[in-house]
Structures are given as C-alpha cells and as structure tokens.
Amino acid sequence: MNAADQQILSLLNLMPPITLDEMSGIRLMNRLDTKYVASKYQLVELLRLVQDKYYVQETLGNRIIPYCTTYYDTDNHVFYMMHHNKHARRMKVRVRTYVASGLTFLEVKNKNNHARTKKKRIEVPSQDDFRNTEGVHELVQRKTGQNLDLLNAVVRNQFDRVTLVNKDKTERLTIDFNICFHNFETTHDHATDQLVIIELKRDGNVFSPVTNLLRDIHVHPTGFSKCCIGMALTDPGLKQNNFKPKLRNLQKINGRAFIDHEI
C-alpha cells in the first residue's frame, strides 16, 4: 500500500462505521447523480473535512471495498457513442461483482433527459456465467432495446470503493480510486494512478453537506464515465474527440506529486 492509500485508510478508520443493513433504507435506485474528478491528495483533504459529518460503510471489517465490472456493448459501440455524442438519454449494460460479498449482478442503467438515473439489476452466478439467468434477456431488451446475445464484453474495470453516508442517511457518496482497465477488443490495459472519482447520489436536488466542502478544496462537478473513459484510454481507434478534455485532465491529475501529510 502506497503513502496515499495509507493516509486514506487511516482517515477512514477514524470515522464511525455503518453496515449494509443500516444502509438498506437509502438504496437510491432512482436518483440524481453528481460526479466529481479529483486526485488522491484532494481525497485526503476531503476525508479530513467530513470526519464528523459522514459514516463510512464497513463490510466484513473492511472500509475499502474492491469492485470488478465488465461493460457490454454492440459491435458498433452504440452505448459508447450515445455518451460520446452527448445524448441526454443514454444507457449502460454491465456485470458487476461486489468482491467483498461475492455477489454479482447484471445491471442496466438508464439516464433520462432530466439527468436522473434509474438502475435495474438481477443477481447472476458470476462475471462469465450470467446469460442463462432467468429474466436477464428480458431486462436488457426492455430497458435498452438491444438483444443481450448481440452484446459483447468491451471493457472491464477494477477499482477500490469507499462509500460514505451522511448523518441524516439521505445520501451516499461513493469514492472510487486505484482504477484499472482492460479492453477485451484491443487487449490493452491502463491504470489511472492518482485519479479519484467521487459521486454524490441523492433523491433530487436536496442539500448535501459535501458540496461546499468539495468546492473549498477546488473540486467541481463534472461528467465522467468510467466505462467510456476506460474504452477511450485502451482503444485509440474509437472516436473520442469529445472526451479529450477529460483525458487531458486525467494526465494533469497524474502529473501532480502526492504530498505526504501527517494524519
């Protein structure tokens, strides 16, 4: 574990825990998402500021939880192009494994033209064995108009996630870092080093205590799709003009040296 990750873990260990059962009332399956892009240095600063304002999710004694997600798309990358071309309505089909619990789900995410995200999912046996699960074909067809048999694995990401819950239990803040990509079509791999993706998940535009704190450390809302950026980073043949500002920002984040602070 490097110095940045050690500081992150030390700060998380100072926060009060919350279990999955205690979080059951804030599923937020129909939600408003706001994403932020930061560095690990900024994440350390944020964790210092939220110590008395948030709980941290703890699963089997762990506060940093590994995830593995495989995204599926058509041969002509229709889902990727929806996002690249800035369609307000877009969708994703993925198989996500929550590594700590061992649970795997096929998930379909739909974002509408009001920036609201709806997610539907079905538990499946594993990353590779899911197509014969009852209901998965119907779910994909109903929510995307696509035939699951014609969707191929395009990119897989693995990352560590921290989940914070505000004291009123009205929102979740997911924090993803150590994100690595593997492209199934090009076989290319890419690691993102200092990149941190923060996502605020809440029902509607209710007040969130974290928005002002993020602004104070110069972290501002911005769109960022791990699926699409992962594809762009690992497949130079894809159209990616509209993603170039985000790719340049990622290079800028990784160019900053992490400054080791005392906890």
ChimeraX attribute file (.defattr): number of C-alpha atoms within 10 A of each C-alpha:
attribute: neighborCount
match mode: 1-to-1
recipient: residues
	/A:1	7
	/A:2	6
	/A:3	12
	/A:4	18
	/A:5	16
	/A:6	12
	/A:7	21
	/A:8	21
	/A:9	18
	/A:10	14
	/A:11	18
	/A:12	23
	/A:13	15
	/A:14	13
	/A:15	20
	/A:16	14
	/A:17	19
	/A:18	18
	/A:19	14
	/A:20	10
	/A:21	7
	/A:22	11
	/A:23	15
	/A:24	9
	/A:25	10
	/A:26	15
	/A:27	14
	/A:28	18
	/A:29	15
	/A:30	17
	/A:31	20
	/A:32	19
	/A:33	20
	/A:34	20
	/A:35	19
	/A:36	17
	/A:37	23
	/A:38	23
	/A:39	22
	/A:40	25
	/A:41	22
	/A:42	18
	/A:43	25
	/A:44	21
	/A:45	18
	/A:46	19
	/A:47	21
	/A:48	16
	/A:49	16
	/A:50	17
	/A:51	16
	/A:52	13
	/A:53	15
	/A:54	25
	/A:55	22
	/A:56	24
	/A:57	26
	/A:58	20
	/A:59	15
	/A:60	9
	/A:61	10
	/A:62	14
	/A:63	21
	/A:64	23
	/A:65	19
	/A:66	19
	/A:67	19
	/A:68	19
	/A:69	22
	/A:70	24
	/A:71	24
	/A:72	22
	/A:73	20
	/A:74	17
	/A:75	11
	/A:76	9
	/A:77	14
	/A:78	15
	/A:79	19
	/A:80	24
	/A:81	16
	/A:82	15
	/A:83	19
	/A:84	17
	/A:85	13
	/A:86	10
	/A:87	13
	/A:88	13
	/A:89	15
	/A:90	20
	/A:91	21
	/A:92	22
	/A:93	23
	/A:94	22
	/A:95	24
	/A:96	24
	/A:97	23
	/A:98	14
	/A:99	13
	/A:100	14
	/A:101	11
	/A:102	10
	/A:103	14
	/A:104	22
	/A:105	21
	/A:106	26
	/A:107	22
	/A:108	20
	/A:109	19
	/A:110	19
	/A:111	20
	/A:112	14
	/A:113	10
	/A:114	9
	/A:115	15
	/A:116	16
	/A:117	20
	/A:118	16
	/A:119	16
	/A:120	15
	/A:121	20
	/A:122	16
	/A:123	18
	/A:124	22
	/A:125	16
	/A:126	16
	/A:127	18
	/A:128	10
	/A:129	9
	/A:130	18
	/A:131	16
	/A:132	10
	/A:133	13
	/A:134	12
	/A:135	12
	/A:136	21
	/A:137	16
	/A:138	13
	/A:139	20
	/A:140	23
	/A:141	12
	/A:142	11
	/A:143	16
	/A:144	17
	/A:145	10
	/A:146	18
	/A:147	14
	/A:148	19
	/A:149	10
	/A:150	10
	/A:151	16
	/A:152	16
	/A:153	18
	/A:154	22
	/A:155	27
	/A:156	23
	/A:157	23
	/A:158	20
	/A:159	19
	/A:160	18
	/A:161	21
	/A:162	21
	/A:163	20
	/A:164	26
	/A:165	22
	/A:166	18
	/A:167	12
	/A:168	9
	/A:169	15
	/A:170	18
	/A:171	24
	/A:172	24
	/A:173	21
	/A:174	18
	/A:175	22
	/A:176	23
	/A:177	24
	/A:178	19
	/A:179	22
	/A:180	18
	/A:181	26
	/A:182	21
	/A:183	22
	/A:184	17
	/A:185	13
	/A:186	14
	/A:187	12
	/A:188	14
	/A:189	17
	/A:190	15
	/A:191	17
	/A:192	18
	/A:193	17
	/A:194	24
	/A:195	23
	/A:196	24
	/A:197	23
	/A:198	25
	/A:199	21
	/A:200	21
	/A:201	24
	/A:202	23
	/A:203	16
	/A:204	11
	/A:205	10
	/A:206	10
	/A:207	10
	/A:208	15
	/A:209	14
	/A:210	17
	/A:211	14
	/A:212	12
	/A:213	16
	/A:214	20
	/A:215	11
	/A:216	13
	/A:217	14
	/A:218	10
	/A:219	19
	/A:220	15
	/A:221	15
	/A:222	13
	/A:223	12
	/A:224	17
	/A:225	15
	/A:226	17
	/A:227	22
	/A:228	19
	/A:229	20
	/A:230	23
	/A:231	28
	/A:232	20
	/A:233	20
	/A:234	22
	/A:235	19
	/A:236	10
	/A:237	9
	/A:238	14
	/A:239	13
	/A:240	20
	/A:241	11
	/A:242	12
	/A:243	18
	/A:244	12
	/A:245	11
	/A:246	16
	/A:247	16
	/A:248	11
	/A:249	14
	/A:250	20
	/A:251	15
	/A:252	13
	/A:253	21
	/A:254	16
	/A:255	11
	/A:256	12
	/A:257	11
	/A:258	15
	/A:259	10
	/A:260	11
	/A:261	11
	/A:262	5
	/A:263	10
